[in-house]
Amino acid sequence: MGRLVVVEGLDGAGKHTFTTALVAELGGRGASVATLAFPRYDDDVHAELARDALYGRMGDLASSVHAMAVLFALDRRAAAPGLRDALAAHDVVLVDRYVASNAAYSAARLGQDAAGEVVAWVRALEMDRFGLPVPDHQLLLAPPREVAAERARSRAAADAARTRDAYESDDGLQARTDAVYRALAAGSWLSPWTVLDDPAVTPSALVPALLHGA
């Protein structure tokens, strides 16, 4: 059975770039790797509805924290069989965003911290009720929040298809989400975490822990 490794972080934290580098590093060490990214906006109706809500196309749906969290959770529930198959076939499955993103953004929207009610609710929904695979390790990409925000703005300006949604354009929400993420990592929520806030930490330095849990 392969190891489930999750890459978390704010919009603009560099998750896609880091995941690409990590895949190359793991492959260079002889490991077979599969990747998956959530939300699956183009592949799952629940994620598609969530995207429409974030761009104001679903009435007041986006105003409900719990409704949005359920849509994101249902996207992962639908992906769970394929995720289990990937874990059975590969040494490592790298996932760009997973359950912790739902917990962090939901808590931030409600003004709660990592010990709040909604974090426990997300865990009960996704891990206990939906039975999603538990991560073996989670990586939090944590550049200075201003750096992540500027990356997100620049990406949106350069690509008309990447217009920032309601979450991405709310700087206050991003700041609160960052704080919840860091608290989840400090508390080893669901699994061990590594917080990557030092540019000197390269993908190659992480490989032993990701492959063997060392």
C-alpha positions in Angstrom: 0.0 0.0 0.0 1.4 3.4 -1.0 1.7 6.5 1.2 -0.8 9.3 1.0 1.0 12.7 1.0 -1.0 15.9 1.0 0.3 19.3 0.0 -1.6 22.2 1.6 -1.3 25.9 1.6 -3.0 29.2 0.7 -3.8 30.3 -2.8 -0.5 31.3 -4.3 1.6 29.3 -1.9 3.2 27.4 -4.8 1.5 24.0 -4.4 1.5 23.1 -8.0 5.1 24.0 -8.6 6.3 22.2 -5.5 4.3 19.1 -6.3 5.8 19.0 -9.7 9.3 19.1 -8.3 8.5 16.6 -5.6 7.1 14.1 -8.3 10.4 14.5 -10.2 12.4 13.9 -7.1 10.5 10.8 -6.0 10.6 9.4 -9.5 14.3 9.9 -9.6 14.6 7.8 -6.5 12.7 5.0 -8.2 9.3 5.6 -6.5 6.1 5.3 -8.5 4.0 8.4 -8.0 0.4 9.3 -8.7 -1.1 12.8 -8.3 -4.5 14.2 -7.7 -5.7 17.8 -7.0 -8.8 19.0 -5.3 -11.3 20.5 -5.9 -11.8 18.6 -9.2 -13.7 21.4 -10.8 -13.8 19.9 -14.2 -14.5 16.3 -13.2 -17.1 16.3 -10.4 -20.5 17.9 -10.3 -20.2 18.8 -6.6 -16.9 20.7 -7.2 -18.5 22.3 -10.3 -21.3 23.6 -8.2 -18.9 24.9 -5.5 -17.0 26.8 -8.2 -20.2 28.3 -9.5 -21.1 29.4 -6.0 -17.7 31.0 -5.5 -18.2 33.1 -8.6 -21.7 34.2 -7.5 -23.6 32.0 -9.9 -25.6 30.0 -7.3 -27.6 32.6 -5.4 -26.8 32.7 -1.7 -25.2 29.2 -1.6 -21.7 30.5 -1.0 -22.9 32.3 2.1 -23.4 28.9 3.9 -20.1 27.7 5.3 -21.4 24.2 5.9 -23.1 23.8 2.5 -19.8 24.7 0.7 -17.9 22.4 3.0 -20.3 19.5 2.1 -19.9 20.1 -1.6 -16.1 20.0 -1.3 -16.4 16.9 0.9 -18.7 15.2 -1.6 -16.1 15.8 -4.4 -13.5 13.9 -2.3 -16.0 11.1 -1.5 -16.6 10.6 -5.2 -12.9 10.4 -5.8 -12.2 8.0 -2.9 -12.4 4.7 -4.9 -9.9 6.0 -7.4 -7.7 7.3 -4.7 -7.7 3.9 -3.0 -6.8 2.2 -6.3 -3.9 4.7 -6.8 -2.6 3.9 -3.3 -2.7 0.2 -4.1 -0.7 0.7 -7.3 1.9 3.3 -6.4 4.5 4.0 -3.7 3.3 7.6 -3.2 0.1 9.4 -4.0 0.5 13.2 -3.9 -2.7 15.2 -3.3 -2.9 18.9 -3.9 -5.3 19.9 -1.1 -7.4 17.5 0.9 -9.5 17.4 4.0 -7.4 20.0 6.0 -8.2 22.7 3.4 -11.9 22.2 4.1 -11.3 22.4 7.8 -9.0 25.5 7.6 -11.2 27.6 5.2 -14.4 26.6 7.1 -13.0 27.6 10.4 -11.5 30.8 9.0 -14.9 31.8 7.5 -16.6 31.2 10.9 -14.0 33.0 12.9 -13.0 29.8 14.7 -9.6 28.3 15.4 -8.2 24.8 14.9 -9.9 23.7 18.1 -13.3 25.0 16.9 -16.5 23.1 16.3 -16.3 23.1 12.5 -12.9 21.5 12.3 -14.2 18.6 14.4 -17.3 18.5 12.1 -15.3 18.3 8.9 -13.2 15.5 10.4 -16.3 13.6 11.4 -17.9 14.1 8.0 -15.0 13.3 5.7 -12.9 10.8 7.7 -15.5 9.1 9.8 -18.8 9.3 7.8 -17.3 9.2 4.3 -14.4 7.0 5.2 -11.7 8.9 3.2 -8.2 7.5 3.3 -6.1 9.0 6.1 -3.0 11.0 5.1 0.3 9.5 6.0 2.0 12.9 5.9 0.9 16.5 5.2 3.1 19.3 3.9 2.1 23.0 4.6 3.7 25.4 2.1 3.8 28.5 4.2 5.6 31.4 2.5 4.9 34.9 3.9 1.2 35.6 3.3 2.0 38.7 1.3 4.1 36.6 -1.1 1.3 34.1 -1.6 -1.2 36.9 -2.2 1.0 38.6 -4.8 1.5 35.3 -6.6 -2.2 34.8 -6.7 -2.8 38.3 -8.0 -0.1 38.0 -10.7 -1.5 34.6 -11.8 -4.9 36.0 -12.2 -3.6 39.1 -14.1 -1.6 36.8 -16.5 -4.4 34.3 -17.2 -8.0 35.3 -17.8 -9.1 31.8 -16.9 -7.7 32.2 -13.4 -9.8 35.1 -12.2 -9.7 35.0 -8.4 -12.8 33.6 -6.7 -14.5 34.8 -3.6 -12.1 33.0 -1.3 -9.0 33.9 -3.2 -9.8 37.6 -3.3 -10.6 38.0 0.4 -7.3 38.9 2.0 -8.7 38.7 5.5 -10.0 35.2 4.9 -6.6 34.2 3.6 -4.9 35.5 6.7 -7.3 33.7 9.0 -6.9 30.5 7.0 -3.2 30.7 7.2 -3.4 30.9 11.0 -5.7 27.8 11.1 -3.5 25.8 8.8 -0.5 26.5 11.1 -2.4 25.4 14.1 -3.6 22.2 12.4 0.0 21.5 11.5 1.3 22.2 15.1 -1.4 19.8 16.4 -0.5 17.0 13.9 -4.1 17.0 12.8 -4.9 13.6 11.1 -1.2 12.9 10.6 2.4 14.3 11.0 2.9 17.6 9.2 6.0 19.4 7.9 5.7 23.2 7.6 7.8 24.5 4.7 8.4 28.1 5.5 12.2 28.0 4.7 13.1 28.2 1.0 16.2 26.1 1.8 14.1 23.0 2.4 14.1 21.3 -0.9 12.0 18.3 -2.1 15.0 16.1 -2.0 15.3 16.6 1.8 11.7 15.5 2.3 11.9 12.2 0.3 13.0 9.9 3.1 10.2 10.9 5.5 7.6 10.8 2.7 8.6 7.3 1.6 9.4 5.7 4.9 7.8 7.8 7.6 11.2 8.5 9.1 
